[in-house]
Amino acid sequence: MAETIDYFFTSISPFVYLGHRKLMEIAARHGAPLRFRPFILGGVWENSGSVPLPQRSATRQRYRLVELQRIAEY
């Protein structure tokens, strides 16, 4: 049996929304069980020195939309 995949995710991330189905497909294809590990993204921001998107520059906010569109189209 394949090793278990620890799937760390947060419900507020658009990247989780975009990648969830693909991860499920990959895990199923390899017979790898998933261990769902939800976490609160705010705690990561606090400990990493990062800031939530609404607090970032307008340029970074606009680029995030471009980035998400590219990933969604992939």
CHARMM internal coordinates of N, CA and C (Angstrom, degrees):
IC EDIT
DIST 1 N 1 CA 1.4573
DIST 1 CA 1 C 1.5317
ANGL 1 N 1 CA 1 C 109.68
DIST 1 C 2 N 1.3130
ANGL 1 CA 1 C 2 N 115.50
DIHE 1 N 1 CA 1 C 2 N 144.18
DIST 2 N 2 CA 1.4665
ANGL 1 C 2 N 2 CA 121.20
DIHE 1 CA 1 C 2 N 2 CA -179.76
DIST 2 CA 2 C 1.5256
ANGL 2 N 2 CA 2 C 110.71
DIHE 1 C 2 N 2 CA 2 C -69.08
DIST 2 C 3 N 1.3128
ANGL 2 CA 2 C 3 N 114.42
DIHE 2 N 2 CA 2 C 3 N 158.59
DIST 3 N 3 CA 1.4581
ANGL 2 C 3 N 3 CA 119.25
DIHE 2 CA 2 C 3 N 3 CA 176.88
DIST 3 CA 3 C 1.5233
ANGL 3 N 3 CA 3 C 110.59
DIHE 2 C 3 N 3 CA 3 C -68.86
DIST 3 C 4 N 1.3148
ANGL 3 CA 3 C 4 N 115.49
DIHE 3 N 3 CA 3 C 4 N 153.34
DIST 4 N 4 CA 1.4601
ANGL 3 C 4 N 4 CA 121.55
DIHE 3 CA 3 C 4 N 4 CA 177.42
DIST 4 CA 4 C 1.5198
ANGL 4 N 4 CA 4 C 109.97
DIHE 3 C 4 N 4 CA 4 C -73.70
DIST 4 C 5 N 1.3313
ANGL 4 CA 4 C 5 N 115.42
DIHE 4 N 4 CA 4 C 5 N 138.39
DIST 5 N 5 CA 1.4615
ANGL 4 C 5 N 5 CA 121.57
DIHE 4 CA 4 C 5 N 5 CA 176.04
DIST 5 CA 5 C 1.5182
ANGL 5 N 5 CA 5 C 108.03
DIHE 4 C 5 N 5 CA 5 C -96.29
DIST 5 C 6 N 1.3175
ANGL 5 CA 5 C 6 N 117.09
DIHE 5 N 5 CA 5 C 6 N 122.07
DIST 6 N 6 CA 1.4645
ANGL 5 C 6 N 6 CA 121.26
DIHE 5 CA 5 C 6 N 6 CA 172.37
DIST 6 CA 6 C 1.5194
ANGL 6 N 6 CA 6 C 107.23
DIHE 5 C 6 N 6 CA 6 C -81.31
DIST 6 C 7 N 1.3162
ANGL 6 CA 6 C 7 N 116.48
DIHE 6 N 6 CA 6 C 7 N 115.05
DIST 7 N 7 CA 1.4642
ANGL 6 C 7 N 7 CA 122.86
DIHE 6 CA 6 C 7 N 7 CA -175.49
DIST 7 CA 7 C 1.5216
ANGL 7 N 7 CA 7 C 108.70
DIHE 6 C 7 N 7 CA 7 C -104.90
DIST 7 C 8 N 1.3268
ANGL 7 CA 7 C 8 N 116.16
DIHE 7 N 7 CA 7 C 8 N 95.33
DIST 8 N 8 CA 1.4612
ANGL 7 C 8 N 8 CA 122.03
DIHE 7 CA 7 C 8 N 8 CA 178.14
DIST 8 CA 8 C 1.5212
ANGL 8 N 8 CA 8 C 107.95
DIHE 7 C 8 N 8 CA 8 C -84.98
DIST 8 C 9 N 1.3116
ANGL 8 CA 8 C 9 N 116.77
DIHE 8 N 8 CA 8 C 9 N 126.22
DIST 9 N 9 CA 1.4580
ANGL 8 C 9 N 9 CA 120.15
DIHE 8 CA 8 C 9 N 9 CA -177.42
DIST 9 CA 9 C 1.5143
ANGL 9 N 9 CA 9 C 110.64
DIHE 8 C 9 N 9 CA 9 C -149.47
DIST 9 C 10 N 1.3230
ANGL 9 CA 9 C 10 N 114.96
DIHE 9 N 9 CA 9 C 10 N 159.02
DIST 10 N 10 CA 1.4549
ANGL 9 C 10 N 10 CA 122.10
DIHE 9 CA 9 C 10 N 10 CA 175.63
DIST 10 CA 10 C 1.5190
ANGL 10 N 10 CA 10 C 107.98
DIHE 9 C 10 N 10 CA 10 C -130.41
DIST 10 C 11 N 1.2875
ANGL 10 CA 10 C 11 N 116.74
DIHE 10 N 10 CA 10 C 11 N 141.74
DIST 11 N 11 CA 1.4651
ANGL 10 C 11 N 11 CA 120.14
DIHE 10 CA 10 C 11 N 11 CA -174.66
DIST 11 CA 11 C 1.5229
ANGL 11 N 11 CA 11 C 113.53
DIHE 10 C 11 N 11 CA 11 C -72.40
DIST 11 C 12 N 1.3199
ANGL 11 CA 11 C 12 N 118.55
DIHE 11 N 11 CA 11 C 12 N -13.21
DIST 12 N 12 CA 1.4639
ANGL 11 C 12 N 12 CA 119.35
DIHE 11 CA 11 C 12 N 12 CA -177.46
DIST 12 CA 12 C 1.5284
ANGL 12 N 12 CA 12 C 113.15
DIHE 11 C 12 N 12 CA 12 C -94.53
DIST 12 C 13 N 1.3184
ANGL 12 CA 12 C 13 N 117.90
DIHE 12 N 12 CA 12 C 13 N 1.22
DIST 13 N 13 CA 1.4625
ANGL 12 C 13 N 13 CA 120.41
DIHE 12 CA 12 C 13 N 13 CA -176.21
DIST 13 CA 13 C 1.5229
ANGL 13 N 13 CA 13 C 112.16
DIHE 12 C 13 N 13 CA 13 C -92.86
DIST 13 C 14 N 1.3271
ANGL 13 CA 13 C 14 N 117.23
DIHE 13 N 13 CA 13 C 14 N 123.43
DIST 14 N 14 CA 1.4604
ANGL 13 C 14 N 14 CA 118.76
DIHE 13 CA 13 C 14 N 14 CA 174.95
DIST 14 CA 14 C 1.5283
ANGL 14 N 14 CA 14 C 111.31
DIHE 13 C 14 N 14 CA 14 C -67.05
DIST 14 C 15 N 1.3293
ANGL 14 CA 14 C 15 N 117.76
DIHE 14 N 14 CA 14 C 15 N -23.81
DIST 15 N 15 CA 1.4543
ANGL 14 C 15 N 15 CA 120.37
DIHE 14 CA 14 C 15 N 15 CA 178.33
DIST 15 CA 15 C 1.5279
ANGL 15 N 15 CA 15 C 110.83
DIHE 14 C 15 N 15 CA 15 C -68.57
DIST 15 C 16 N 1.3108
ANGL 15 CA 15 C 16 N 117.42
DIHE 15 N 15 CA 15 C 16 N -35.23
DIST 16 N 16 CA 1.4637
ANGL 15 C 16 N 16 CA 121.00
DIHE 15 CA 15 C 16 N 16 CA 175.16
DIST 16 CA 16 C 1.5242
ANGL 16 N 16 CA 16 C 109.34
DIHE 15 C 16 N 16 CA 16 C -63.84
DIST 16 C 17 N 1.3076
ANGL 16 CA 16 C 17 N 116.80
DIHE 16 N 16 CA 16 C 17 N -44.82
DIST 17 N 17 CA 1.4646
ANGL 16 C 17 N 17 CA 121.15
DIHE 16 CA 16 C 17 N 17 CA 178.70
DIST 17 CA 17 C 1.5271
ANGL 17 N 17 CA 17 C 110.41
DIHE 16 C 17 N 17 CA 17 C -57.84
DIST 17 C 18 N 1.3257
ANGL 17 CA 17 C 18 N 116.79
DIHE 17 N 17 CA 17 C 18 N -45.17
DIST 18 N 18 CA 1.4585
ANGL 17 C 18 N 18 CA 120.71
DIHE 17 CA 17 C 18 N 18 CA -177.36
DIST 18 CA 18 C 1.5285
ANGL 18 N 18 CA 18 C 112.88
DIHE 17 C 18 N 18 CA 18 C -70.79
DIST 18 C 19 N 1.3118
ANGL 18 CA 18 C 19 N 118.32
DIHE 18 N 18 CA 18 C 19 N -34.03
DIST 19 N 19 CA 1.4553
ANGL 18 C 19 N 19 CA 120.75
DIHE 18 CA 18 C 19 N 19 CA -174.38
DIST 19 CA 19 C 1.5146
ANGL 19 N 19 CA 19 C 116.36
DIHE 18 C 19 N 19 CA 19 C -96.54
DIST 19 C 20 N 1.3198
ANGL 19 CA 19 C 20 N 117.53
DIHE 19 N 19 CA 19 C 20 N -10.99
DIST 20 N 20 CA 1.4675
ANGL 19 C 20 N 20 CA 121.45
DIHE 19 CA 19 C 20 N 20 CA -173.39
DIST 20 CA 20 C 1.5301
ANGL 20 N 20 CA 20 C 112.67
DIHE 19 C 20 N 20 CA 20 C -57.56
DIST 20 C 21 N 1.3091
ANGL 20 CA 20 C 21 N 116.74
DIHE 20 N 20 CA 20 C 21 N -51.77
DIST 21 N 21 CA 1.4725
ANGL 20 C 21 N 21 CA 120.09
DIHE 20 CA 20 C 21 N 21 CA -176.39
DIST 21 CA 21 C 1.5279
ANGL 21 N 21 CA 21 C 110.73
DIHE 20 C 21 N 21 CA 21 C -61.64
DIST 21 C 22 N 1.3214
ANGL 21 CA 21 C 22 N 116.81
DIHE 21 N 21 CA 21 C 22 N -42.06
DIST 22 N 22 CA 1.4648
ANGL 21 C 22 N 22 CA 120.13
DIHE 21 CA 21 C 22 N 22 CA -179.72
DIST 22 CA 22 C 1.5260
ANGL 22 N 22 CA 22 C 110.91
DIHE 21 C 22 N 22 CA 22 C -63.13
DIST 22 C 23 N 1.3209
ANGL 22 CA 22 C 23 N 117.19
DIHE 22 N 22 CA 22 C 23 N -41.06
DIST 23 N 23 CA 1.4590
ANGL 22 C 23 N 23 CA 120.05
DIHE 22 CA 22 C 23 N 23 CA 177.52
DIST 23 CA 23 C 1.5247
ANGL 23 N 23 CA 23 C 110.75
DIHE 22 C 23 N 23 CA 23 C -62.88
DIST 23 C 24 N 1.3269
ANGL 23 CA 23 C 24 N 117.34
DIHE 23 N 23 CA 23 C 24 N -41.10
DIST 24 N 24 CA 1.4631
ANGL 23 C 24 N 24 CA 120.46
DIHE 23 CA 23 C 24 N 24 CA 178.19
DIST 24 CA 24 C 1.5323
ANGL 24 N 24 CA 24 C 110.33
DIHE 23 C 24 N 24 CA 24 C -60.64
DIST 24 C 25 N 1.3367
ANGL 24 CA 24 C 25 N 116.87
DIHE 24 N 24 CA 24 C 25 N -42.30
DIST 25 N 25 CA 1.4666
ANGL 24 C 25 N 25 CA 121.48
DIHE 24 CA 24 C 25 N 25 CA 179.31
DIST 25 CA 25 C 1.5268
ANGL 25 N 25 CA 25 C 111.22
DIHE 24 C 25 N 25 CA 25 C -63.16
DIST 25 C 26 N 1.3062
ANGL 25 CA 25 C 26 N 116.79
DIHE 25 N 25 CA 25 C 26 N -45.10
DIST 26 N 26 CA 1.4682
ANGL 25 C 26 N 26 CA 120.96
DIHE 25 CA 25 C 26 N 26 CA -179.10
DIST 26 CA 26 C 1.5249
ANGL 26 N 26 CA 26 C 110.52
DIHE 25 C 26 N 26 CA 26 C -64.01
DIST 26 C 27 N 1.3164
ANGL 26 CA 26 C 27 N 116.80
DIHE 26 N 26 CA 26 C 27 N -45.17
DIST 27 N 27 CA 1.4680
ANGL 26 C 27 N 27 CA 120.50
DIHE 26 CA 26 C 27 N 27 CA 179.48
DIST 27 CA 27 C 1.5252
ANGL 27 N 27 CA 27 C 110.70
DIHE 26 C 27 N 27 CA 27 C -61.46
DIST 27 C 28 N 1.3309
ANGL 27 CA 27 C 28 N 116.98
DIHE 27 N 27 CA 27 C 28 N -43.83
DIST 28 N 28 CA 1.4657
ANGL 27 C 28 N 28 CA 120.53
DIHE 27 CA 27 C 28 N 28 CA 179.93
DIST 28 CA 28 C 1.5265
ANGL 28 N 28 CA 28 C 111.02
DIHE 27 C 28 N 28 CA 28 C -64.29
DIST 28 C 29 N 1.3109
ANGL 28 CA 28 C 29 N 116.69
DIHE 28 N 28 CA 28 C 29 N -42.58
DIST 29 N 29 CA 1.4674
ANGL 28 C 29 N 29 CA 121.24
DIHE 28 CA 28 C 29 N 29 CA -178.85
DIST 29 CA 29 C 1.5309
ANGL 29 N 29 CA 29 C 111.51
DIHE 28 C 29 N 29 CA 29 C -61.20
DIST 29 C 30 N 1.3052
ANGL 29 CA 29 C 30 N 117.19
DIHE 29 N 29 CA 29 C 30 N -32.92
DIST 30 N 30 CA 1.4629
ANGL 29 C 30 N 30 CA 121.09
DIHE 29 CA 29 C 30 N 30 CA -178.35
DIST 30 CA 30 C 1.5282
ANGL 30 N 30 CA 30 C 113.11
DIHE 29 C 30 N 30 CA 30 C -101.02
DIST 30 C 31 N 1.3273
ANGL 30 CA 30 C 31 N 116.53
DIHE 30 N 30 CA 30 C 31 N 2.91
DIST 31 N 31 CA 1.4566
ANGL 30 C 31 N 31 CA 119.91
DIHE 30 CA 30 C 31 N 31 CA 179.66
DIST 31 CA 31 C 1.5145
ANGL 31 N 31 CA 31 C 113.16
DIHE 30 C 31 N 31 CA 31 C 65.56
DIST 31 C 32 N 1.3142
ANGL 31 CA 31 C 32 N 116.19
DIHE 31 N 31 CA 31 C 32 N 28.44
DIST 32 N 32 CA 1.4657
ANGL 31 C 32 N 32 CA 120.87
DIHE 31 CA 31 C 32 N 32 CA -177.32
DIST 32 CA 32 C 1.5258
ANGL 32 N 32 CA 32 C 110.21
DIHE 31 C 32 N 32 CA 32 C -95.99
DIST 32 C 33 N 1.3094
ANGL 32 CA 32 C 33 N 117.36
DIHE 32 N 32 CA 32 C 33 N 119.85
DIST 33 N 33 CA 1.4674
ANGL 32 C 33 N 33 CA 118.91
DIHE 32 CA 32 C 33 N 33 CA 176.04
DIST 33 CA 33 C 1.5253
ANGL 33 N 33 CA 33 C 110.90
DIHE 32 C 33 N 33 CA 33 C -69.84
DIST 33 C 34 N 1.3101
ANGL 33 CA 33 C 34 N 115.15
DIHE 33 N 33 CA 33 C 34 N 152.24
DIST 34 N 34 CA 1.4640
ANGL 33 C 34 N 34 CA 121.33
DIHE 33 CA 33 C 34 N 34 CA 179.24
DIST 34 CA 34 C 1.5191
ANGL 34 N 34 CA 34 C 110.22
DIHE 33 C 34 N 34 CA 34 C -108.22
DIST 34 C 35 N 1.3095
ANGL 34 CA 34 C 35 N 115.54
DIHE 34 N 34 CA 34 C 35 N 138.39
DIST 35 N 35 CA 1.4605
ANGL 34 C 35 N 35 CA 121.60
DIHE 34 CA 34 C 35 N 35 CA 171.67
DIST 35 CA 35 C 1.5275
ANGL 35 N 35 CA 35 C 105.44
DIHE 34 C 35 N 35 CA 35 C -110.84
DIST 35 C 36 N 1.3212
ANGL 35 CA 35 C 36 N 115.99
DIHE 35 N 35 CA 35 C 36 N 109.76
DIST 36 N 36 CA 1.4608
ANGL 35 C 36 N 36 CA 121.32
DIHE 35 CA 35 C 36 N 36 CA -177.28
DIST 36 CA 36 C 1.5223
ANGL 36 N 36 CA 36 C 109.80
DIHE 35 C 36 N 36 CA 36 C -75.56
DIST 36 C 37 N 1.3462
ANGL 36 CA 36 C 37 N 115.61
DIHE 36 N 36 CA 36 C 37 N 126.44
DIST 37 N 37 CA 1.4570
ANGL 36 C 37 N 37 CA 121.75
DIHE 36 CA 36 C 37 N 37 CA -175.58
DIST 37 CA 37 C 1.5306
ANGL 37 N 37 CA 37 C 109.65
DIHE 36 C 37 N 37 CA 37 C -128.52
DIST 37 C 38 N 1.3314
ANGL 37 CA 37 C 38 N 117.64
DIHE 37 N 37 CA 37 C 38 N 78.94
DIST 38 N 38 CA 1.4701
ANGL 37 C 38 N 38 CA 118.77
DIHE 37 CA 37 C 38 N 38 CA 179.45
DIST 38 CA 38 C 1.5260
ANGL 38 N 38 CA 38 C 111.02
DIHE 37 C 38 N 38 CA 38 C -66.70
DIST 38 C 39 N 1.3200
ANGL 38 CA 38 C 39 N 115.07
DIHE 38 N 38 CA 38 C 39 N 149.43
DIST 39 N 39 CA 1.4618
ANGL 38 C 39 N 39 CA 119.57
DIHE 38 CA 38 C 39 N 39 CA 176.61
DIST 39 CA 39 C 1.5207
ANGL 39 N 39 CA 39 C 109.25
DIHE 38 C 39 N 39 CA 39 C -146.24
DIST 39 C 40 N 1.3204
ANGL 39 CA 39 C 40 N 115.53
DIHE 39 N 39 CA 39 C 40 N 165.62
DIST 40 N 40 CA 1.4624
ANGL 39 C 40 N 40 CA 122.05
DIHE 39 CA 39 C 40 N 40 CA -179.32
DIST 40 CA 40 C 1.5268
ANGL 40 N 40 CA 40 C 107.80
DIHE 39 C 40 N 40 CA 40 C -98.59
DIST 40 C 41 N 1.3167
ANGL 40 CA 40 C 41 N 115.74
DIHE 40 N 40 CA 40 C 41 N 116.47
DIST 41 N 41 CA 1.4582
ANGL 40 C 41 N 41 CA 121.08
DIHE 40 CA 40 C 41 N 41 CA -174.61
DIST 41 CA 41 C 1.5244
ANGL 41 N 41 CA 41 C 112.86
DIHE 40 C 41 N 41 CA 41 C -64.53
DIST 41 C 42 N 1.3185
ANGL 41 CA 41 C 42 N 117.64
DIHE 41 N 41 CA 41 C 42 N -31.26
DIST 42 N 42 CA 1.4619
ANGL 41 C 42 N 42 CA 120.45
DIHE 41 CA 41 C 42 N 42 CA 179.58
DIST 42 CA 42 C 1.5153
ANGL 42 N 42 CA 42 C 112.68
DIHE 41 C 42 N 42 CA 42 C -56.24
DIST 42 C 43 N 1.3127
ANGL 42 CA 42 C 43 N 117.20
DIHE 42 N 42 CA 42 C 43 N -37.12
DIST 43 N 43 CA 1.4589
ANGL 42 C 43 N 43 CA 120.92
DIHE 42 CA 42 C 43 N 43 CA 178.18
DIST 43 CA 43 C 1.5192
ANGL 43 N 43 CA 43 C 112.26
DIHE 42 C 43 N 43 CA 43 C -65.31
DIST 43 C 44 N 1.3169
ANGL 43 CA 43 C 44 N 116.38
DIHE 43 N 43 CA 43 C 44 N -35.58
DIST 44 N 44 CA 1.4649
ANGL 43 C 44 N 44 CA 120.67
DIHE 43 CA 43 C 44 N 44 CA 177.11
DIST 44 CA 44 C 1.5240
ANGL 44 N 44 CA 44 C 109.62
DIHE 43 C 44 N 44 CA 44 C -66.74
DIST 44 C 45 N 1.3345
ANGL 44 CA 44 C 45 N 116.43
DIHE 44 N 44 CA 44 C 45 N -45.16
DIST 45 N 45 CA 1.4652
ANGL 44 C 45 N 45 CA 119.95
DIHE 44 CA 44 C 45 N 45 CA 178.88
DIST 45 CA 45 C 1.5300
ANGL 45 N 45 CA 45 C 110.68
DIHE 44 C 45 N 45 CA 45 C -57.61
DIST 45 C 46 N 1.3163
ANGL 45 CA 45 C 46 N 116.37
DIHE 45 N 45 CA 45 C 46 N -45.49
DIST 46 N 46 CA 1.4666
ANGL 45 C 46 N 46 CA 120.31
DIHE 45 CA 45 C 46 N 46 CA -178.79
DIST 46 CA 46 C 1.5223
ANGL 46 N 46 CA 46 C 111.81
DIHE 45 C 46 N 46 CA 46 C -60.56
DIST 46 C 47 N 1.3268
ANGL 46 CA 46 C 47 N 116.39
DIHE 46 N 46 CA 46 C 47 N -42.14
DIST 47 N 47 CA 1.4663
ANGL 46 C 47 N 47 CA 120.51
DIHE 46 CA 46 C 47 N 47 CA -175.64
DIST 47 CA 47 C 1.5230
ANGL 47 N 47 CA 47 C 114.07
DIHE 46 C 47 N 47 CA 47 C -82.40
DIST 47 C 48 N 1.3247
ANGL 47 CA 47 C 48 N 117.74
DIHE 47 N 47 CA 47 C 48 N -15.77
DIST 48 N 48 CA 1.4666
ANGL 47 C 48 N 48 CA 120.28
DIHE 47 CA 47 C 48 N 48 CA -177.74
DIST 48 CA 48 C 1.5210
ANGL 48 N 48 CA 48 C 112.99
DIHE 47 C 48 N 48 CA 48 C -103.88
DIST 48 C 49 N 1.3347
ANGL 48 CA 48 C 49 N 116.67
DIHE 48 N 48 CA 48 C 49 N -7.35
DIST 49 N 49 CA 1.4552
ANGL 48 C 49 N 49 CA 119.97
DIHE 48 CA 48 C 49 N 49 CA -178.33
DIST 49 CA 49 C 1.5149
ANGL 49 N 49 CA 49 C 113.53
DIHE 48 C 49 N 49 CA 49 C 82.55
DIST 49 C 50 N 1.3226
ANGL 49 CA 49 C 50 N 117.19
DIHE 49 N 49 CA 49 C 50 N 3.98
DIST 50 N 50 CA 1.4618
ANGL 49 C 50 N 50 CA 121.45
DIHE 49 CA 49 C 50 N 50 CA 178.50
DIST 50 CA 50 C 1.5301
ANGL 50 N 50 CA 50 C 109.61
DIHE 49 C 50 N 50 CA 50 C -83.92
DIST 50 C 51 N 1.3124
ANGL 50 CA 50 C 51 N 115.78
DIHE 50 N 50 CA 50 C 51 N 171.41
DIST 51 N 51 CA 1.4634
ANGL 50 C 51 N 51 CA 120.18
DIHE 50 CA 50 C 51 N 51 CA 178.78
DIST 51 CA 51 C 1.5211
ANGL 51 N 51 CA 51 C 109.27
DIHE 50 C 51 N 51 CA 51 C -131.40
DIST 51 C 52 N 1.3244
ANGL 51 CA 51 C 52 N 117.49
DIHE 51 N 51 CA 51 C 52 N 153.07
DIST 52 N 52 CA 1.4614
ANGL 51 C 52 N 52 CA 120.79
DIHE 51 CA 51 C 52 N 52 CA 177.53
DIST 52 CA 52 C 1.5321
ANGL 52 N 52 CA 52 C 110.91
DIHE 51 C 52 N 52 CA 52 C -60.77
DIST 52 C 53 N 1.3068
ANGL 52 CA 52 C 53 N 116.16
DIHE 52 N 52 CA 52 C 53 N 153.56
DIST 53 N 53 CA 1.4602
ANGL 52 C 53 N 53 CA 121.53
DIHE 52 CA 52 C 53 N 53 CA -177.26
DIST 53 CA 53 C 1.5260
ANGL 53 N 53 CA 53 C 113.99
DIHE 52 C 53 N 53 CA 53 C -52.35
DIST 53 C 54 N 1.3367
ANGL 53 CA 53 C 54 N 120.59
DIHE 53 N 53 CA 53 C 54 N -43.99
DIST 54 N 54 CA 1.4672
ANGL 53 C 54 N 54 CA 119.07
DIHE 53 CA 53 C 54 N 54 CA -179.28
DIST 54 CA 54 C 1.5318
ANGL 54 N 54 CA 54 C 114.20
DIHE 53 C 54 N 54 CA 54 C -60.75
DIST 54 C 55 N 1.3294
ANGL 54 CA 54 C 55 N 117.02
DIHE 54 N 54 CA 54 C 55 N -19.38
DIST 55 N 55 CA 1.4635
ANGL 54 C 55 N 55 CA 120.77
DIHE 54 CA 54 C 55 N 55 CA 179.81
DIST 55 CA 55 C 1.5324
ANGL 55 N 55 CA 55 C 112.54
DIHE 54 C 55 N 55 CA 55 C -94.91
DIST 55 C 56 N 1.3262
ANGL 55 CA 55 C 56 N 117.41
DIHE 55 N 55 CA 55 C 56 N 0.44
DIST 56 N 56 CA 1.4642
ANGL 55 C 56 N 56 CA 121.40
DIHE 55 CA 55 C 56 N 56 CA 179.51
DIST 56 CA 56 C 1.5221
ANGL 56 N 56 CA 56 C 110.25
DIHE 55 C 56 N 56 CA 56 C -89.44
DIST 56 C 57 N 1.3058
ANGL 56 CA 56 C 57 N 116.28
DIHE 56 N 56 CA 56 C 57 N 170.20
DIST 57 N 57 CA 1.4662
ANGL 56 C 57 N 57 CA 120.92
DIHE 56 CA 56 C 57 N 57 CA -178.68
DIST 57 CA 57 C 1.5289
ANGL 57 N 57 CA 57 C 110.91
DIHE 56 C 57 N 57 CA 57 C -63.22
DIST 57 C 58 N 1.3186
ANGL 57 CA 57 C 58 N 115.47
DIHE 57 N 57 CA 57 C 58 N 157.38
DIST 58 N 58 CA 1.4700
ANGL 57 C 58 N 58 CA 121.03
DIHE 57 CA 57 C 58 N 58 CA 179.05
DIST 58 CA 58 C 1.5282
ANGL 58 N 58 CA 58 C 110.79
DIHE 57 C 58 N 58 CA 58 C -59.95
DIST 58 C 59 N 1.3154
ANGL 58 CA 58 C 59 N 117.20
DIHE 58 N 58 CA 58 C 59 N -36.10
DIST 59 N 59 CA 1.4666
ANGL 58 C 59 N 59 CA 121.06
DIHE 58 CA 58 C 59 N 59 CA 178.84
DIST 59 CA 59 C 1.5194
ANGL 59 N 59 CA 59 C 110.89
DIHE 58 C 59 N 59 CA 59 C -63.04
DIST 59 C 60 N 1.3198
ANGL 59 CA 59 C 60 N 116.57
DIHE 59 N 59 CA 59 C 60 N -46.01
DIST 60 N 60 CA 1.4757
ANGL 59 C 60 N 60 CA 120.35
DIHE 59 CA 59 C 60 N 60 CA 178.47
DIST 60 CA 60 C 1.5210
ANGL 60 N 60 CA 60 C 111.17
DIHE 59 C 60 N 60 CA 60 C -64.31
DIST 60 C 61 N 1.3166
ANGL 60 CA 60 C 61 N 117.35
DIHE 60 N 60 CA 60 C 61 N -37.77
DIST 61 N 61 CA 1.4604
ANGL 60 C 61 N 61 CA 120.60
DIHE 60 CA 60 C 61 N 61 CA 178.51
DIST 61 CA 61 C 1.5308
ANGL 61 N 61 CA 61 C 110.69
DIHE 60 C 61 N 61 CA 61 C -64.23
DIST 61 C 62 N 1.3342
ANGL 61 CA 61 C 62 N 116.98
DIHE 61 N 61 CA 61 C 62 N -43.51
DIST 62 N 62 CA 1.4722
ANGL 61 C 62 N 62 CA 120.16
DIHE 61 CA 61 C 62 N 62 CA 179.07
DIST 62 CA 62 C 1.5258
ANGL 62 N 62 CA 62 C 110.74
DIHE 61 C 62 N 62 CA 62 C -64.56
DIST 62 C 63 N 1.3175
ANGL 62 CA 62 C 63 N 116.09
DIHE 62 N 62 CA 62 C 63 N -41.59
DIST 63 N 63 CA 1.4584
ANGL 62 C 63 N 63 CA 118.95
DIHE 62 CA 62 C 63 N 63 CA -179.57
DIST 63 CA 63 C 1.5307
ANGL 63 N 63 CA 63 C 111.16
DIHE 62 C 63 N 63 CA 63 C -64.31
DIST 63 C 64 N 1.3018
ANGL 63 CA 63 C 64 N 117.71
DIHE 63 N 63 CA 63 C 64 N -33.97
DIST 64 N 64 CA 1.4682
ANGL 63 C 64 N 64 CA 120.62
DIHE 63 CA 63 C 64 N 64 CA 177.95
DIST 64 CA 64 C 1.5243
ANGL 64 N 64 CA 64 C 110.32
DIHE 63 C 64 N 64 CA 64 C -57.19
DIST 64 C 65 N 1.3233
ANGL 64 CA 64 C 65 N 117.47
DIHE 64 N 64 CA 64 C 65 N -40.09
DIST 65 N 65 CA 1.4661
ANGL 64 C 65 N 65 CA 120.70
DIHE 64 CA 64 C 65 N 65 CA 178.38
DIST 65 CA 65 C 1.5286
ANGL 65 N 65 CA 65 C 111.32
DIHE 64 C 65 N 65 CA 65 C -65.13
DIST 65 C 66 N 1.3246
ANGL 65 CA 65 C 66 N 116.83
DIHE 65 N 65 CA 65 C 66 N -39.65
DIST 66 N 66 CA 1.4654
ANGL 65 C 66 N 66 CA 120.95
DIHE 65 CA 65 C 66 N 66 CA 176.77
DIST 66 CA 66 C 1.5285
ANGL 66 N 66 CA 66 C 109.78
DIHE 65 C 66 N 66 CA 66 C -63.08
DIST 66 C 67 N 1.3127
ANGL 66 CA 66 C 67 N 115.64
DIHE 66 N 66 CA 66 C 67 N -45.81
DIST 67 N 67 CA 1.4613
ANGL 66 C 67 N 67 CA 122.09
DIHE 66 CA 66 C 67 N 67 CA -179.84
DIST 67 CA 67 C 1.5324
ANGL 67 N 67 CA 67 C 111.20
DIHE 66 C 67 N 67 CA 67 C -60.04
DIST 67 C 68 N 1.3070
ANGL 67 CA 67 C 68 N 117.02
DIHE 67 N 67 CA 67 C 68 N -45.83
DIST 68 N 68 CA 1.4631
ANGL 67 C 68 N 68 CA 120.99
DIHE 67 CA 67 C 68 N 68 CA 179.46
DIST 68 CA 68 C 1.5212
ANGL 68 N 68 CA 68 C 111.43
DIHE 67 C 68 N 68 CA 68 C -64.03
DIST 68 C 69 N 1.3184
ANGL 68 CA 68 C 69 N 117.29
DIHE 68 N 68 CA 68 C 69 N -39.88
DIST 69 N 69 CA 1.4638
ANGL 68 C 69 N 69 CA 121.05
DIHE 68 CA 68 C 69 N 69 CA 178.53
DIST 69 CA 69 C 1.5266
ANGL 69 N 69 CA 69 C 110.52
DIHE 68 C 69 N 69 CA 69 C -62.03
DIST 69 C 70 N 1.3132
ANGL 69 CA 69 C 70 N 117.00
DIHE 69 N 69 CA 69 C 70 N -43.96
DIST 70 N 70 CA 1.4708
ANGL 69 C 70 N 70 CA 120.86
DIHE 69 CA 69 C 70 N 70 CA 178.93
DIST 70 CA 70 C 1.5218
ANGL 70 N 70 CA 70 C 111.49
DIHE 69 C 70 N 70 CA 70 C -61.36
DIST 70 C 71 N 1.3053
ANGL 70 CA 70 C 71 N 116.37
DIHE 70 N 70 CA 70 C 71 N -44.01
DIST 71 N 71 CA 1.4661
ANGL 70 C 71 N 71 CA 120.02
DIHE 70 CA 70 C 71 N 71 CA -179.96
DIST 71 CA 71 C 1.5203
ANGL 71 N 71 CA 71 C 110.38
DIHE 70 C 71 N 71 CA 71 C -66.56
DIST 71 C 72 N 1.3188
ANGL 71 CA 71 C 72 N 117.38
DIHE 71 N 71 CA 71 C 72 N -41.59
DIST 72 N 72 CA 1.4650
ANGL 71 C 72 N 72 CA 121.21
DIHE 71 CA 71 C 72 N 72 CA -179.97
DIST 72 CA 72 C 1.5267
ANGL 72 N 72 CA 72 C 111.06
DIHE 71 C 72 N 72 CA 72 C -62.39
DIST 72 C 73 N 1.3205
ANGL 72 CA 72 C 73 N 117.10
DIHE 72 N 72 CA 72 C 73 N -36.77
DIST 73 N 73 CA 1.4648
ANGL 72 C 73 N 73 CA 120.77
DIHE 72 CA 72 C 73 N 73 CA -179.63
DIST 73 CA 73 C 1.5212
ANGL 73 N 73 CA 73 C 112.31
DIHE 72 C 73 N 73 CA 73 C -74.88
DIST 73 C 74 N 1.3205
ANGL 73 CA 73 C 74 N 117.15
DIHE 73 N 73 CA 73 C 74 N -22.88
DIST 74 N 74 CA 1.4551
ANGL 73 C 74 N 74 CA 121.29
DIHE 73 CA 73 C 74 N 74 CA -179.52
DIST 74 CA 74 C 1.5120
ANGL 74 N 74 CA 74 C 109.80
DIHE 73 C 74 N 74 CA 74 C -69.99
END
COOR INIT
IC SEED 1 N 1 CA 1 C
IC BUILD
